[in-house]
Amino acid sequence: MEIVHEYDFGIVHLSAYFCELVNGEPVRTEHESLKWLEKHELDSLDWAEANLPTVAKIQNR
């Protein structure tokens, strides 16, 4: 899924992918924390505006 979102400071281009973790544990490289959530729990987070279409797609999947 490709998202283009315009903020006051500029335009953000996001690419989202559905993936499956086959073994091991994910390693975070960009963010302060990592947590696993069920799709019904996604609303508990404060998402950036640009992420909302991807979150909705996951919840409706």
mmCIF file of the N, C-alpha and C atoms, coordinates in Angstrom:
data_MODEL
# 
_entry.id   MODEL 
# 
loop_
_atom_site.group_PDB 
_atom_site.id 
_atom_site.type_symbol 
_atom_site.label_atom_id 
_atom_site.label_alt_id 
_atom_site.label_comp_id 
_atom_site.label_asym_id 
_atom_site.label_entity_id 
_atom_site.label_seq_id 
_atom_site.pdbx_PDB_ins_code 
_atom_site.Cartn_x 
_atom_site.Cartn_y 
_atom_site.Cartn_z 
_atom_site.occupancy 
_atom_site.B_iso_or_equiv 
_atom_site.pdbx_formal_charge 
_atom_site.auth_seq_id 
_atom_site.auth_comp_id 
_atom_site.auth_asym_id 
_atom_site.auth_atom_id 
_atom_site.pdbx_PDB_model_num 
ATOM 1   N N  . MET A 1 1  ? 0.846   -1.163  0.000  1.00 0.00 ? 1  MET A N  1 
ATOM 2   C CA . MET A 1 1  ? 0.000   0.000   0.000  1.00 0.00 ? 1  MET A CA 1 
ATOM 3   C C  . MET A 1 1  ? 0.896   1.231   0.000  1.00 0.00 ? 1  MET A C  1 
ATOM 4   N N  . GLU A 1 2  ? 0.609   2.150   -0.883 1.00 0.00 ? 2  GLU A N  1 
ATOM 5   C CA . GLU A 1 2  ? 1.373   3.392   -0.968 1.00 0.00 ? 2  GLU A CA 1 
ATOM 6   C C  . GLU A 1 2  ? 0.515   4.543   -0.464 1.00 0.00 ? 2  GLU A C  1 
ATOM 7   N N  . ILE A 1 3  ? 1.075   5.350   0.407  1.00 0.00 ? 3  ILE A N  1 
ATOM 8   C CA . ILE A 1 3  ? 0.369   6.502   0.964  1.00 0.00 ? 3  ILE A CA 1 
ATOM 9   C C  . ILE A 1 3  ? 1.205   7.741   0.702  1.00 0.00 ? 3  ILE A C  1 
ATOM 10  N N  . VAL A 1 4  ? 0.539   8.797   0.248  1.00 0.00 ? 4  VAL A N  1 
ATOM 11  C CA . VAL A 1 4  ? 1.159   10.109  0.125  1.00 0.00 ? 4  VAL A CA 1 
ATOM 12  C C  . VAL A 1 4  ? 0.301   11.045  0.968  1.00 0.00 ? 4  VAL A C  1 
ATOM 13  N N  . HIS A 1 5  ? 0.928   11.667  1.965  1.00 0.00 ? 5  HIS A N  1 
ATOM 14  C CA . HIS A 1 5  ? 0.177   12.547  2.874  1.00 0.00 ? 5  HIS A CA 1 
ATOM 15  C C  . HIS A 1 5  ? 0.909   13.874  2.995  1.00 0.00 ? 5  HIS A C  1 
ATOM 16  N N  . GLU A 1 6  ? 0.145   14.955  2.893  1.00 0.00 ? 6  GLU A N  1 
ATOM 17  C CA . GLU A 1 6  ? 0.746   16.282  2.991  1.00 0.00 ? 6  GLU A CA 1 
ATOM 18  C C  . GLU A 1 6  ? 0.511   16.868  4.384  1.00 0.00 ? 6  GLU A C  1 
ATOM 19  N N  . TYR A 1 7  ? 1.610   17.187  5.044  1.00 0.00 ? 7  TYR A N  1 
ATOM 20  C CA . TYR A 1 7  ? 1.587   17.895  6.317  1.00 0.00 ? 7  TYR A CA 1 
ATOM 21  C C  . TYR A 1 7  ? 1.969   19.348  6.061  1.00 0.00 ? 7  TYR A C  1 
ATOM 22  N N  . ASP A 1 8  ? 1.898   20.188  7.096  1.00 0.00 ? 8  ASP A N  1 
ATOM 23  C CA . ASP A 1 8  ? 2.324   21.581  6.968  1.00 0.00 ? 8  ASP A CA 1 
ATOM 24  C C  . ASP A 1 8  ? 3.805   21.684  6.616  1.00 0.00 ? 8  ASP A C  1 
ATOM 25  N N  . PHE A 1 9  ? 4.603   20.757  7.120  1.00 0.00 ? 9  PHE A N  1 
ATOM 26  C CA . PHE A 1 9  ? 6.053   20.806  6.929  1.00 0.00 ? 9  PHE A CA 1 
ATOM 27  C C  . PHE A 1 9  ? 6.526   20.151  5.636  1.00 0.00 ? 9  PHE A C  1 
ATOM 28  N N  . GLY A 1 10 ? 5.671   19.383  4.969  1.00 0.00 ? 10 GLY A N  1 
ATOM 29  C CA . GLY A 1 10 ? 6.075   18.728  3.728  1.00 0.00 ? 10 GLY A CA 1 
ATOM 30  C C  . GLY A 1 10 ? 5.210   17.524  3.413  1.00 0.00 ? 10 GLY A C  1 
ATOM 31  N N  . ILE A 1 11 ? 5.613   16.804  2.406  1.00 0.00 ? 11 ILE A N  1 
ATOM 32  C CA . ILE A 1 11 ? 4.866   15.636  1.932  1.00 0.00 ? 11 ILE A CA 1 
ATOM 33  C C  . ILE A 1 11 ? 5.595   14.368  2.360  1.00 0.00 ? 11 ILE A C  1 
ATOM 34  N N  . VAL A 1 12 ? 4.817   13.416  2.898  1.00 0.00 ? 12 VAL A N  1 
ATOM 35  C CA . VAL A 1 12 ? 5.366   12.148  3.362  1.00 0.00 ? 12 VAL A CA 1 
ATOM 36  C C  . VAL A 1 12 ? 4.895   11.043  2.420  1.00 0.00 ? 12 VAL A C  1 
ATOM 37  N N  . HIS A 1 13 ? 5.820   10.205  1.973  1.00 0.00 ? 13 HIS A N  1 
ATOM 38  C CA . HIS A 1 13 ? 5.512   9.042   1.139  1.00 0.00 ? 13 HIS A CA 1 
ATOM 39  C C  . HIS A 1 13 ? 5.778   7.801   1.983  1.00 0.00 ? 13 HIS A C  1 
ATOM 40  N N  . LEU A 1 14 ? 4.744   6.985   2.170  1.00 0.00 ? 14 LEU A N  1 
ATOM 41  C CA . LEU A 1 14 ? 4.869   5.767   2.964  1.00 0.00 ? 14 LEU A CA 1 
ATOM 42  C C  . LEU A 1 14 ? 4.571   4.539   2.102  1.00 0.00 ? 14 LEU A C  1 
ATOM 43  N N  . SER A 1 15 ? 5.305   3.481   2.342  1.00 0.00 ? 15 SER A N  1 
ATOM 44  C CA . SER A 1 15 ? 5.024   2.185   1.718  1.00 0.00 ? 15 SER A CA 1 
ATOM 45  C C  . SER A 1 15 ? 4.773   1.194   2.849  1.00 0.00 ? 15 SER A C  1 
ATOM 46  N N  . ALA A 1 16 ? 3.639   0.498   2.789  1.00 0.00 ? 16 ALA A N  1 
ATOM 47  C CA . ALA A 1 16 ? 3.301   -0.482  3.817  1.00 0.00 ? 16 ALA A CA 1 
ATOM 48  C C  . ALA A 1 16 ? 3.182   -1.859  3.176  1.00 0.00 ? 16 ALA A C  1 
ATOM 49  N N  . TYR A 1 17 ? 3.654   -2.875  3.876  1.00 0.00 ? 17 TYR A N  1 
ATOM 50  C CA . TYR A 1 17 ? 3.663   -4.240  3.363  1.00 0.00 ? 17 TYR A CA 1 
ATOM 51  C C  . TYR A 1 17 ? 3.082   -5.186  4.409  1.00 0.00 ? 17 TYR A C  1 
ATOM 52  N N  . PHE A 1 18 ? 2.312   -6.170  3.966  1.00 0.00 ? 18 PHE A N  1 
ATOM 53  C CA . PHE A 1 18 ? 1.889   -7.257  4.846  1.00 0.00 ? 18 PHE A CA 1 
ATOM 54  C C  . PHE A 1 18 ? 2.997   -8.299  4.823  1.00 0.00 ? 18 PHE A C  1 
ATOM 55  N N  . CYS A 1 19 ? 3.474   -8.671  5.997  1.00 0.00 ? 19 CYS A N  1 
ATOM 56  C CA . CYS A 1 19 ? 4.581   -9.623  6.107  1.00 0.00 ? 19 CYS A CA 1 
ATOM 57  C C  . CYS A 1 19 ? 4.249   -10.685 7.145  1.00 0.00 ? 19 CYS A C  1 
ATOM 58  N N  . GLU A 1 20 ? 4.999   -11.749 7.100  1.00 0.00 ? 20 GLU A N  1 
ATOM 59  C CA . GLU A 1 20 ? 4.857   -12.822 8.078  1.00 0.00 ? 20 GLU A CA 1 
ATOM 60  C C  . GLU A 1 20 ? 6.225   -13.090 8.685  1.00 0.00 ? 20 GLU A C  1 
ATOM 61  N N  . LEU A 1 21 ? 6.279   -13.101 10.004 1.00 0.00 ? 21 LEU A N  1 
ATOM 62  C CA . LEU A 1 21 ? 7.517   -13.429 10.697 1.00 0.00 ? 21 LEU A CA 1 
ATOM 63  C C  . LEU A 1 21 ? 7.618   -14.942 10.769 1.00 0.00 ? 21 LEU A C  1 
ATOM 64  N N  . VAL A 1 22 ? 8.609   -15.529 10.105 1.00 0.00 ? 22 VAL A N  1 
ATOM 65  C CA . VAL A 1 22 ? 8.707   -16.979 10.032 1.00 0.00 ? 22 VAL A CA 1 
ATOM 66  C C  . VAL A 1 22 ? 9.459   -17.562 11.222 1.00 0.00 ? 22 VAL A C  1 
ATOM 67  N N  . ASN A 1 23 ? 10.456  -16.849 11.711 1.00 0.00 ? 23 ASN A N  1 
ATOM 68  C CA . ASN A 1 23 ? 11.150  -17.307 12.913 1.00 0.00 ? 23 ASN A CA 1 
ATOM 69  C C  . ASN A 1 23 ? 11.939  -16.159 13.514 1.00 0.00 ? 23 ASN A C  1 
ATOM 70  N N  . GLY A 1 24 ? 12.380  -16.351 14.731 1.00 0.00 ? 24 GLY A N  1 
ATOM 71  C CA . GLY A 1 24 ? 13.161  -15.320 15.411 1.00 0.00 ? 24 GLY A CA 1 
ATOM 72  C C  . GLY A 1 24 ? 12.306  -14.186 15.939 1.00 0.00 ? 24 GLY A C  1 
ATOM 73  N N  . GLU A 1 25 ? 12.938  -13.114 16.276 1.00 0.00 ? 25 GLU A N  1 
ATOM 74  C CA . GLU A 1 25 ? 12.277  -11.926 16.810 1.00 0.00 ? 25 GLU A CA 1 
ATOM 75  C C  . GLU A 1 25 ? 12.628  -10.732 15.924 1.00 0.00 ? 25 GLU A C  1 
ATOM 76  N N  . PRO A 1 26 ? 11.691  -9.816  15.730 1.00 0.00 ? 26 PRO A N  1 
ATOM 77  C CA . PRO A 1 26 ? 12.010  -8.633  14.931 1.00 0.00 ? 26 PRO A CA 1 
ATOM 78  C C  . PRO A 1 26 ? 13.019  -7.745  15.664 1.00 0.00 ? 26 PRO A C  1 
ATOM 79  N N  . VAL A 1 27 ? 13.804  -7.018  14.908 1.00 0.00 ? 27 VAL A N  1 
ATOM 80  C CA . VAL A 1 27 ? 14.791  -6.102  15.466 1.00 0.00 ? 27 VAL A CA 1 
ATOM 81  C C  . VAL A 1 27 ? 14.398  -4.695  15.036 1.00 0.00 ? 27 VAL A C  1 
ATOM 82  N N  . ARG A 1 28 ? 14.204  -3.811  15.995 1.00 0.00 ? 28 ARG A N  1 
ATOM 83  C CA . ARG A 1 28 ? 13.829  -2.448  15.628 1.00 0.00 ? 28 ARG A CA 1 
ATOM 84  C C  . ARG A 1 28 ? 15.076  -1.678  15.218 1.00 0.00 ? 28 ARG A C  1 
ATOM 85  N N  . THR A 1 29 ? 14.932  -0.894  14.179 1.00 0.00 ? 29 THR A N  1 
ATOM 86  C CA . THR A 1 29 ? 16.063  -0.106  13.686 1.00 0.00 ? 29 THR A CA 1 
ATOM 87  C C  . THR A 1 29 ? 15.753  1.385   13.626 1.00 0.00 ? 29 THR A C  1 
ATOM 88  N N  . GLU A 1 30 ? 14.477  1.746   13.662 1.00 0.00 ? 30 GLU A N  1 
ATOM 89  C CA . GLU A 1 30 ? 14.107  3.149   13.477 1.00 0.00 ? 30 GLU A CA 1 
ATOM 90  C C  . GLU A 1 30 ? 13.335  3.761   14.628 1.00 0.00 ? 30 GLU A C  1 
ATOM 91  N N  . HIS A 1 31 ? 12.661  2.962   15.418 1.00 0.00 ? 31 HIS A N  1 
ATOM 92  C CA . HIS A 1 31 ? 11.762  3.506   16.423 1.00 0.00 ? 31 HIS A CA 1 
ATOM 93  C C  . HIS A 1 31 ? 12.245  3.204   17.831 1.00 0.00 ? 31 HIS A C  1 
ATOM 94  N N  . GLU A 1 32 ? 11.695  3.944   18.781 1.00 0.00 ? 32 GLU A N  1 
ATOM 95  C CA . GLU A 1 32 ? 12.080  3.804   20.175 1.00 0.00 ? 32 GLU A CA 1 
ATOM 96  C C  . GLU A 1 32 ? 11.618  2.494   20.786 1.00 0.00 ? 32 GLU A C  1 
ATOM 97  N N  . SER A 1 33 ? 10.463  1.995   20.332 1.00 0.00 ? 33 SER A N  1 
ATOM 98  C CA . SER A 1 33 ? 9.944   0.751   20.909 1.00 0.00 ? 33 SER A CA 1 
ATOM 99  C C  . SER A 1 33 ? 9.238   -0.072  19.836 1.00 0.00 ? 33 SER A C  1 
ATOM 100 N N  . LEU A 1 34 ? 8.960   -1.303  20.195 1.00 0.00 ? 34 LEU A N  1 
ATOM 101 C CA . LEU A 1 34 ? 8.284   -2.241  19.301 1.00 0.00 ? 34 LEU A CA 1 
ATOM 102 C C  . LEU A 1 34 ? 7.291   -3.022  20.148 1.00 0.00 ? 34 LEU A C  1 
ATOM 103 N N  . LYS A 1 35 ? 6.052   -3.147  19.679 1.00 0.00 ? 35 LYS A N  1 
ATOM 104 C CA . LYS A 1 35 ? 5.076   -3.946  20.427 1.00 0.00 ? 35 LYS A CA 1 
ATOM 105 C C  . LYS A 1 35 ? 4.158   -4.656  19.456 1.00 0.00 ? 35 LYS A C  1 
ATOM 106 N N  . TRP A 1 36 ? 3.753   -5.860  19.822 1.00 0.00 ? 36 TRP A N  1 
ATOM 107 C CA . TRP A 1 36 ? 2.796   -6.642  19.052 1.00 0.00 ? 36 TRP A CA 1 
ATOM 108 C C  . TRP A 1 36 ? 1.398   -6.332  19.559 1.00 0.00 ? 36 TRP A C  1 
ATOM 109 N N  . LEU A 1 37 ? 0.486   -6.043  18.646 1.00 0.00 ? 37 LEU A N  1 
ATOM 110 C CA . LEU A 1 37 ? -0.905  -5.775  19.005 1.00 0.00 ? 37 LEU A CA 1 
ATOM 111 C C  . LEU A 1 37 ? -1.834  -6.571  18.110 1.00 0.00 ? 37 LEU A C  1 
ATOM 112 N N  . GLU A 1 38 ? -2.977  -6.941  18.657 1.00 0.00 ? 38 GLU A N  1 
ATOM 113 C CA . GLU A 1 38 ? -4.055  -7.488  17.846 1.00 0.00 ? 38 GLU A CA 1 
ATOM 114 C C  . GLU A 1 38 ? -4.662  -6.323  17.070 1.00 0.00 ? 38 GLU A C  1 
ATOM 115 N N  . LYS A 1 39 ? -5.275  -6.617  15.931 1.00 0.00 ? 39 LYS A N  1 
ATOM 116 C CA . LYS A 1 39 ? -5.779  -5.510  15.120 1.00 0.00 ? 39 LYS A CA 1 
ATOM 117 C C  . LYS A 1 39 ? -6.847  -4.689  15.832 1.00 0.00 ? 39 LYS A C  1 
ATOM 118 N N  . HIS A 1 40 ? -7.615  -5.302  16.734 1.00 0.00 ? 40 HIS A N  1 
ATOM 119 C CA . HIS A 1 40 ? -8.620  -4.532  17.479 1.00 0.00 ? 40 HIS A CA 1 
ATOM 120 C C  . HIS A 1 40 ? -7.987  -3.616  18.529 1.00 0.00 ? 40 HIS A C  1 
ATOM 121 N N  . GLU A 1 41 ? -6.692  -3.786  18.807 1.00 0.00 ? 41 GLU A N  1 
ATOM 122 C CA . GLU A 1 41 ? -5.985  -2.950  19.782 1.00 0.00 ? 41 GLU A CA 1 
ATOM 123 C C  . GLU A 1 41 ? -5.289  -1.754  19.138 1.00 0.00 ? 41 GLU A C  1 
ATOM 124 N N  . LEU A 1 42 ? -5.297  -1.678  17.829 1.00 0.00 ? 42 LEU A N  1 
ATOM 125 C CA . LEU A 1 42 ? -4.550  -0.622  17.142 1.00 0.00 ? 42 LEU A CA 1 
ATOM 126 C C  . LEU A 1 42 ? -5.053  0.780   17.480 1.00 0.00 ? 42 LEU A C  1 
ATOM 127 N N  . ASP A 1 43 ? -6.335  0.912   17.798 1.00 0.00 ? 43 ASP A N  1 
ATOM 128 C CA . ASP A 1 43 ? -6.874  2.219   18.163 1.00 0.00 ? 43 ASP A CA 1 
ATOM 129 C C  . ASP A 1 43 ? -6.322  2.738   19.491 1.00 0.00 ? 43 ASP A C  1 
ATOM 130 N N  . SER A 1 44 ? -5.631  1.902   20.236 1.00 0.00 ? 44 SER A N  1 
ATOM 131 C CA . SER A 1 44 ? -5.073  2.337   21.518 1.00 0.00 ? 44 SER A CA 1 
ATOM 132 C C  . SER A 1 44 ? -3.826  3.201   21.342 1.00 0.00 ? 44 SER A C  1 
ATOM 133 N N  . LEU A 1 45 ? -3.302  3.275   20.126 1.00 0.00 ? 45 LEU A N  1 
ATOM 134 C CA . LEU A 1 45 ? -2.100  4.066   19.867 1.00 0.00 ? 45 LEU A CA 1 
ATOM 135 C C  . LEU A 1 45 ? -2.459  5.409   19.226 1.00 0.00 ? 45 LEU A C  1 
ATOM 136 N N  . ASP A 1 46 ? -1.587  6.380   19.405 1.00 0.00 ? 46 ASP A N  1 
ATOM 137 C CA . ASP A 1 46 ? -1.763  7.708   18.824 1.00 0.00 ? 46 ASP A CA 1 
ATOM 138 C C  . ASP A 1 46 ? -1.001  7.746   17.490 1.00 0.00 ? 46 ASP A C  1 
ATOM 139 N N  . TRP A 1 47 ? -1.686  7.388   16.405 1.00 0.00 ? 47 TRP A N  1 
ATOM 140 C CA . TRP A 1 47 ? -1.057  7.272   15.091 1.00 0.00 ? 47 TRP A CA 1 
ATOM 141 C C  . TRP A 1 47 ? -0.881  8.629   14.430 1.00 0.00 ? 47 TRP A C  1 
ATOM 142 N N  . ALA A 1 48 ? 0.192   8.778   13.674 1.00 0.00 ? 48 ALA A N  1 
ATOM 143 C CA . ALA A 1 48 ? 0.362   9.952   12.823 1.00 0.00 ? 48 ALA A CA 1 
ATOM 144 C C  . ALA A 1 48 ? -0.703  9.894   11.730 1.00 0.00 ? 48 ALA A C  1 
ATOM 145 N N  . GLU A 1 49 ? -1.162  11.043  11.314 1.00 0.00 ? 49 GLU A N  1 
ATOM 146 C CA . GLU A 1 49 ? -2.226  11.142  10.304 1.00 0.00 ? 49 GLU A CA 1 
ATOM 147 C C  . GLU A 1 49 ? -1.923  10.300  9.065  1.00 0.00 ? 49 GLU A C  1 
ATOM 148 N N  . ALA A 1 50 ? -0.678  10.293  8.629  1.00 0.00 ? 50 ALA A N  1 
ATOM 149 C CA . ALA A 1 50 ? -0.301  9.558   7.420  1.00 0.00 ? 50 ALA A CA 1 
ATOM 150 C C  . ALA A 1 50 ? -0.457  8.051   7.579  1.00 0.00 ? 50 ALA A C  1 
ATOM 151 N N  . ASN A 1 51 ? -0.441  7.546   8.807  1.00 0.00 ? 51 ASN A N  1 
ATOM 152 C CA . ASN A 1 51 ? -0.568  6.106   9.058  1.00 0.00 ? 51 ASN A CA 1 
ATOM 153 C C  . ASN A 1 51 ? -2.007  5.613   9.105  1.00 0.00 ? 51 ASN A C  1 
ATOM 154 N N  . LEU A 1 52 ? -2.970  6.512   9.237  1.00 0.00 ? 52 LEU A N  1 
ATOM 155 C CA . LEU A 1 52 ? -4.361  6.107   9.452  1.00 0.00 ? 52 LEU A CA 1 
ATOM 156 C C  . LEU A 1 52 ? -4.948  5.240   8.339  1.00 0.00 ? 52 LEU A C  1 
ATOM 157 N N  . PRO A 1 53 ? -4.690  5.500   7.047  1.00 0.00 ? 53 PRO A N  1 
ATOM 158 C CA . PRO A 1 53 ? -5.227  4.602   6.016  1.00 0.00 ? 53 PRO A CA 1 
ATOM 159 C C  . PRO A 1 53 ? -4.687  3.174   6.136  1.00 0.00 ? 53 PRO A C  1 
ATOM 160 N N  . THR A 1 54 ? -3.435  3.025   6.499  1.00 0.00 ? 54 THR A N  1 
ATOM 161 C CA . THR A 1 54 ? -2.849  1.696   6.666  1.00 0.00 ? 54 THR A CA 1 
ATOM 162 C C  . THR A 1 54 ? -3.463  0.987   7.871  1.00 0.00 ? 54 THR A C  1 
ATOM 163 N N  . VAL A 1 55 ? -3.639  1.701   8.971  1.00 0.00 ? 55 VAL A N  1 
ATOM 164 C CA . VAL A 1 55 ? -4.258  1.122   10.172 1.00 0.00 ? 55 VAL A CA 1 
ATOM 165 C C  . VAL A 1 55 ? -5.680  0.657   9.836  1.00 0.00 ? 55 VAL A C  1 
ATOM 166 N N  . ALA A 1 56 ? -6.435  1.479   9.121  1.00 0.00 ? 56 ALA A N  1 
ATOM 167 C CA . ALA A 1 56 ? -7.809  1.104   8.738  1.00 0.00 ? 56 ALA A CA 1 
ATOM 168 C C  . ALA A 1 56 ? -7.820  -0.137  7.868  1.00 0.00 ? 56 ALA A C  1 
ATOM 169 N N  . LYS A 1 57 ? -6.871  -0.234  6.956  1.00 0.00 ? 57 LYS A N  1 
ATOM 170 C CA . LYS A 1 57 ? -6.804  -1.406  6.061  1.00 0.00 ? 57 LYS A CA 1 
ATOM 171 C C  . LYS A 1 57 ? -6.532  -2.676  6.879  1.00 0.00 ? 57 LYS A C  1 
ATOM 172 N N  . ILE A 1 58 ? -5.629  -2.599  7.846  1.00 0.00 ? 58 ILE A N  1 
ATOM 173 C CA . ILE A 1 58 ? -5.322  -3.738  8.698  1.00 0.00 ? 58 ILE A CA 1 
ATOM 174 C C  . ILE A 1 58 ? -6.560  -4.135  9.505  1.00 0.00 ? 58 ILE A C  1 
ATOM 175 N N  . GLN A 1 59 ? -7.251  -3.151  10.074 1.00 0.00 ? 59 GLN A N  1 
ATOM 176 C CA . GLN A 1 59 ? -8.414  -3.443  10.905 1.00 0.00 ? 59 GLN A CA 1 
ATOM 177 C C  . GLN A 1 59 ? -9.559  -4.065  10.100 1.00 0.00 ? 59 GLN A C  1 
ATOM 178 N N  . ASN A 1 60 ? -9.660  -3.717  8.847  1.00 0.00 ? 60 ASN A N  1 
ATOM 179 C CA . ASN A 1 60 ? -10.742 -4.234  7.999  1.00 0.00 ? 60 ASN A CA 1 
ATOM 180 C C  . ASN A 1 60 ? -10.363 -5.504  7.242  1.00 0.00 ? 60 ASN A C  1 
ATOM 181 N N  . ARG A 1 61 ? -9.168  -5.987  7.445  1.00 0.00 ? 61 ARG A N  1 
ATOM 182 C CA . ARG A 1 61 ? -8.674  -7.175  6.741  1.00 0.00 ? 61 ARG A CA 1 
ATOM 183 C C  . ARG A 1 61 ? -9.203  -8.429  7.361  1.00 0.00 ? 61 ARG A C  1 
# 
